[in-house]
Amino acid sequence: MEPERIREGYLVKKGTVLNSWKVVWVVLSDDAIEYYKKKTDSSPKGMIPLNGAKLITPCQDFSKRTLVFKVSTSKNQDHFFQATHMEEREYWIKDIKRAISCLQGGKKFARKSTRRSIRLPDSVNLSELYVLMRDQDTGIKELKLEKEKKIFNHCFSGSTVIDWLISMEKVRNRAEGLMLATGMMNEGFLQPAGELSKQGSESGAESVLLDQPNAVYYFADSGFFCEGYSSDEDTIMKEEFRGAIIKQGCLLKQGHRRKNWKVRKFILRDDPAYIHYYDPCKGEEDPLGSIHLRGSVVTAVEYVPDAKKYDVNGNLFEIITSDEIHYYLQAATAEERKDWIHAIQTVAKTGK
């Protein structure tokens, strides 16, 4: 009987021999994790048995990489994976944990009910707390702050985090707030922005978040960016990143010159309407490119000109900019393609 496929998608994985990080197609079944060099490969590059395995998250082994989790097999073989955004990591962690738990209990995999329950502060669900923090009406307000001779956009201070936790009755005092905020930092929900907050996160102290007005932080999925100086060219470039993040994730993109296909992380922003793409192995320091979506057209397509048939297979869509530049992309599933097309169409119509 074939094992049930629970989840599949692109993740960044650390190599076991060369220690390099590469994008792989990952398939989680009820008893193992298989990873492939390409989505279209018929045979996996490797397989990780989940019977007796342990999932470690947050994974603190790599200080410069966020959203990493570790799967250790019963034979003490460690496998490191990195998600491209917070929501994606949470989905993978929940399903892997459940698969391991079902194997241990001799049960068939089934997702737990999503019905919310009341939790005490010492057992608060950090994922749910993160959603509350990001609520546009009652959450933490993202501001433009000038600190350390720099301008930090879409961020907030450490003191603001503690004040919010107390005001929402998530903690009783500032000491409890620091412990809870440290948990949010360790899980990657909150990120340090300035030098002061970065020093605090690397100090090794019991509490890594600083309850100070000059310590600056941002949400992992925010539109955060920092301006160190001002010039006409810099201002134009920074304008692209001012919009709120609408959608993000990995897609296959066809190159304009060589016509080859590579996995890229895409971040869609509105007002101004831009989609930036990155090398998912290198983070989000500098985008490989951007597409101005104002006035663009996006549609599903069945084939791509100049592409070999074995290069791509299904779930294709095309973005045609107002300058008549064509971009060809491939989603992992038909549903994902539909979601991307709808999101891009909305931003193209409403964004600047």
C-alpha positions in Angstrom: 0.0 0.0 0.0 1.4 3.4 -1.0 2.2 5.8 1.8 -0.2 8.7 2.1 1.2 12.1 0.8 0.5 14.7 3.5 2.3 17.8 2.3 4.7 18.7 -0.5 6.5 21.8 -1.6 9.8 23.6 -2.0 12.2 23.9 1.0 15.8 24.8 1.3 17.9 21.9 2.7 21.4 21.7 4.0 23.6 19.1 2.3 24.9 16.2 4.4 28.3 16.1 2.6 29.1 19.5 1.2 27.2 21.5 3.8 25.8 23.8 1.1 22.1 24.9 1.1 20.0 24.1 -1.9 16.3 24.2 -2.9 14.7 20.8 -3.0 11.2 19.5 -3.6 10.1 17.8 -0.4 7.3 15.3 0.0 6.0 14.4 3.5 4.2 11.0 3.8 2.8 9.3 6.9 6.1 7.5 7.6 8.9 9.4 5.9 10.2 12.6 4.3 11.5 12.3 0.7 13.4 15.1 -1.1 14.0 15.5 -4.8 16.4 17.6 -6.8 13.5 18.6 -9.1 9.8 18.4 -8.7 9.6 16.3 -11.9 12.2 13.7 -10.8 10.8 10.2 -10.5 13.3 9.1 -7.8 14.1 10.9 -4.6 17.5 12.2 -3.8 17.1 11.0 -0.3 14.6 9.6 2.3 14.3 10.4 6.0 12.4 7.7 8.0 10.1 9.3 10.7 9.8 6.2 12.9 11.6 7.2 16.1 12.6 10.6 14.6 12.6 13.9 16.5 11.7 17.4 15.3 13.7 20.2 16.8 12.3 23.8 16.4 13.4 26.4 16.8 16.8 25.4 15.5 19.5 27.6 16.8 22.4 26.0 14.9 22.7 28.7 12.3 22.7 32.3 13.6 22.4 33.9 10.1 19.5 31.6 9.0 15.9 32.0 10.2 12.9 29.7 9.9 15.2 26.5 10.2 13.9 23.3 11.7 15.8 20.0 12.2 14.7 16.4 11.8 16.9 13.9 13.7 16.4 10.2 12.8 16.5 7.3 15.2 20.1 6.7 14.0 21.1 10.3 15.0 21.3 11.6 11.5 20.5 15.3 11.4 18.6 16.9 8.5 18.2 20.7 8.4 15.4 22.4 6.4 14.6 26.1 5.9 11.2 27.5 5.0 10.9 30.7 3.0 8.3 32.4 5.3 6.7 31.9 8.7 3.3 30.5 7.7 5.0 27.9 5.5 7.3 26.7 8.3 4.4 26.4 10.7 2.5 24.2 8.3 5.4 21.9 7.8 6.2 21.7 11.6 2.6 20.9 12.5 2.3 18.1 9.9 5.7 16.5 10.7 5.0 16.6 14.4 1.7 14.9 13.8 3.1 12.3 11.5 5.8 11.4 14.1 3.2 11.3 16.9 0.9 9.0 14.9 3.7 6.6 14.1 4.6 6.4 17.8 1.0 5.8 18.8 0.4 3.3 16.0 -2.4 5.5 14.6 -3.3 6.7 11.1 -2.3 10.3 10.3 -5.1 12.8 10.8 -4.8 16.5 11.4 -5.9 17.8 14.7 -9.0 19.9 15.0 -8.4 23.6 14.5 -11.0 24.6 17.1 -9.5 27.1 19.5 -9.2 26.5 23.2 -8.5 28.8 26.1 -4.9 28.7 27.2 -3.1 30.0 30.3 -0.3 32.4 29.7 2.4 29.8 30.5 1.1 27.6 27.7 0.2 30.2 25.2 0.2 29.2 21.5 2.9 31.4 19.9 1.5 31.0 16.4 -1.9 32.3 17.6 -0.2 35.1 19.6 1.7 36.1 16.4 -1.6 36.5 14.5 -3.0 38.7 17.3 0.1 40.8 17.3 -0.3 41.4 13.6 -4.0 42.4 13.8 -4.5 45.7 12.0 -6.9 47.0 14.6 -5.8 45.6 18.0 -2.2 44.4 17.3 1.2 46.1 17.5 1.4 49.1 15.2 4.2 49.0 12.7 6.0 52.4 12.5 8.7 54.3 10.7 11.4 54.9 13.4 14.6 56.8 13.2 17.3 55.1 15.4 21.1 54.8 15.2 21.2 57.4 12.3 19.0 55.1 10.2 15.4 54.9 9.3 13.6 51.7 10.1 10.4 51.0 8.3 7.5 48.6 9.4 9.0 48.1 12.9 8.5 48.7 16.6 10.4 48.9 19.8 11.0 46.2 22.4 9.2 48.3 25.0 6.1 48.4 22.7 6.1 44.6 22.6 6.0 44.3 26.4 3.4 47.1 26.7 1.2 45.3 24.2 1.5 41.9 26.0 0.5 43.5 29.3 -2.4 45.5 27.8 -3.8 42.4 26.2 -3.5 40.5 29.5 -1.2 37.9 27.9 1.2 38.4 30.8 1.0 39.8 34.4 4.2 41.9 34.4 7.2 43.0 32.4 9.3 40.0 33.5 6.8 37.5 32.2 6.5 39.6 29.1 10.2 39.3 28.4 10.1 35.6 28.7 7.1 35.3 26.3 8.7 37.7 23.9 12.0 35.7 24.0 9.9 32.7 23.0 8.6 34.7 20.0 12.2 35.6 19.1 13.5 32.0 19.4 10.7 30.8 17.1 11.5 33.4 14.6 8.3 35.4 14.8 10.1 38.5 15.9 13.4 39.7 14.3 16.0 42.2 15.5 16.4 45.3 13.3 19.1 47.6 14.7 22.5 47.0 16.2 21.2 47.2 19.8 18.5 44.6 19.3 20.9 42.4 17.4 23.5 42.5 20.2 20.7 41.5 22.6 19.6 38.6 20.5 23.2 37.3 20.3 24.1 37.9 24.0 23.2 34.5 25.2 21.2 36.0 28.1 18.0 34.4 29.4 15.9 37.1 27.7 17.1 38.0 24.2 14.5 40.7 23.6 15.3 44.1 25.1 12.6 46.0 27.0 14.0 49.3 25.7 12.5 52.1 23.5 15.7 52.2 21.4 15.8 48.4 20.6 14.0 47.9 17.3 12.3 44.8 16.0 10.0 43.7 13.2 7.6 40.9 12.3 9.2 38.1 10.2 6.6 38.5 7.5 6.5 42.3 7.4 7.6 44.7 4.7 10.6 45.8 6.9 13.5 47.6 5.3 16.1 50.0 6.6 17.3 53.3 5.0 20.9 54.2 5.9 21.2 57.2 3.6 19.2 59.3 1.2 19.7 59.9 -2.5 17.4 60.1 -5.5 18.4 56.6 -6.7 18.1 55.1 -3.2 14.7 56.7 -2.6 13.3 55.2 -5.9 14.7 51.7 -5.0 13.3 51.9 -1.4 9.9 52.9 -2.7 9.5 49.4 -4.2 9.6 47.9 -0.7 7.1 50.2 1.1 4.0 48.1 0.3 2.6 45.5 2.6 3.4 41.9 1.8 0.3 40.3 0.2 1.7 36.9 -0.7 5.0 35.0 -0.7 6.4 31.6 -1.6 8.5 29.7 -4.1 7.8 29.4 -7.8 9.7 28.2 -10.8 10.8 31.1 -13.0 12.1 30.9 -16.6 15.2 33.0 -17.2 15.1 35.6 -20.0 18.5 34.8 -21.6 19.2 31.0 -21.1 15.5 30.1 -20.9 16.3 27.7 -18.0 14.0 27.2 -15.0 15.1 27.9 -11.4 13.2 28.0 -8.1 12.9 31.6 -6.8 11.3 33.0 -3.7 8.7 35.6 -4.7 7.3 38.4 -2.4 4.2 40.3 -3.7 3.7 43.8 -2.3 1.0 46.4 -2.9 1.1 50.2 -3.1 3.4 50.4 -4.9 2.6 47.2 -6.8 5.8 45.1 -7.1 6.8 41.5 -7.0 10.4 40.8 -6.0 12.2 37.5 -6.5 15.2 36.1 -4.6 17.5 33.2 -4.4 15.8 31.2 -1.6 19.2 29.9 -0.4 20.5 33.4 0.3 17.7 35.2 2.1 16.2 38.5 1.3 19.2 40.9 1.5 19.1 41.8 -2.2 16.5 40.7 -4.7 17.6 39.2 -8.0 15.0 41.3 -9.8 11.6 42.9 -9.5 8.5 43.3 -11.6 6.4 46.5 -11.6 2.8 45.2 -11.7 0.9 48.4 -12.3 -1.1 47.9 -15.5 0.2 44.3 -16.0 -1.8 41.4 -17.2 -1.5 37.9 -15.7 -3.1 34.7 -17.1 -2.8 31.0 -16.9 -1.1 29.4 -19.9 -0.7 25.8 -21.1 2.7 26.0 -22.6 5.7 28.4 -22.8 7.4 29.4 -26.0 11.1 28.4 -26.3 10.7 25.9 -23.5 11.5 22.3 -23.8 8.6 20.1 -22.9 10.4 18.2 -20.2 11.4 21.4 -18.5 7.9 22.3 -17.2 4.7 20.4 -16.8 1.4 22.2 -15.9 0.4 25.0 -13.5 2.0 27.7 -15.7 1.1 31.3 -15.8 2.4 34.5 -17.5 2.9 38.1 -16.4 3.0 40.7 -19.2 4.0 44.1 -17.9 2.9 47.5 -19.2 6.3 47.5 -21.0 5.3 44.2 -22.7 8.0 42.2 -20.9 6.9 38.5 -20.5 7.6 36.5 -17.4 6.8 32.8 -17.2 6.2 31.1 -13.9 5.1 27.7 -12.6 3.3 27.0 -9.4 3.5 23.7 -7.6 -0.3 23.0 -7.8 -3.3 24.2 -9.8 -4.8 25.8 -6.6 -1.5 27.6 -5.9 -1.5 29.0 -9.5 -5.0 30.2 -9.0 -4.1 31.9 -5.7 -1.1 33.7 -7.3 -3.0 34.8 -10.3 -5.8 36.3 -8.2 -3.4 38.0 -5.8 -1.3 39.5 -8.7 -4.4 40.7 -10.6 -5.7 42.4 -7.5 -2.4 44.2 -6.8 -2.0 45.2 -10.5 -5.4 46.9 -10.4 -5.3 48.6 -7.1 -1.6 49.3 -6.5 0.4 52.2 -7.8 
